[in-house]
Amino acid sequence: MHTIGPAGSQRSNLDDLLGHVVDPSAVVGNDSRLSILALADGRVLTGLVVSRDEHSLVLKTATERVTLPV
């Protein structure tokens, strides 16, 4: 049997493999999840939330880092 993916990825377990096929986002960490933000000014931004506090949210898009008030 050949190994596919990183060590410990459980690729040899059929139930695990089927779970990844059916719901591939289930194992994506929150720090890697794409966020889509609809802003009050009509813009829609897509990217990764890299930080957030009580005053602002920083979104890393494909082209820039955007700091937004919350």
N, C-alpha and C positions, 0 to 999 in steps of 0.2 A: 504494500500500500504506500502511496506517495503522500507526503505531507504538503498541505496547501495552507498558506497564511503563516502568521507568527506562531511561535511556540506557545502551547497552551490555549490555542484558539478554538479547540473542540470541533474542528472541521470533520473529524471522523464520526461524530455523533450525528446521525441522520435527523433526529428531532431538532437539534440545535441548528443544523444547516437549513432545514425547512423553515424554521422560525426567522432566520436571517433573510430568506427569500421572500416570505410573506410580509414581514414588517422590518425592513432593513434599518429604519431609524430607531428601533427599540434599543439598540446598543450604542448609539451615538451619545457621547457625553454632552452635558449642557453647554460646556465651553466650546463645543464644535457645532452646535445647532444653528442653522440659519434662521435669522429673525426678519420678519417683514413688518415695517412700521408705517402706518398711515398717519401723516401729520395733519394738524389743523389747517395748515396753509395749502393743503391739497397734494403735497409731495408724498411719494411712497419710496421709502428707503429699504434696501435689502442688504444684510450683512451680519457680522458676528458681534454680539455684545461683548466688548472687552472689559468694561468696568461699569459699575453703577453704584451710586450712593444716594443719599436723600435729596441731593441738589441736581444731579446730572446723570446722563447715560452716555457712554461713548460707544459708538457703533463703527466698526471697521468694515467699509464697503470694498468693492473691488478696486476702487481708485483713490479712496481717501479715508481719513478718520473724521467722524462727525461727532461733535459734542452737543448734546441736546439737553435743555432744561427739562426736569420732570415735574 
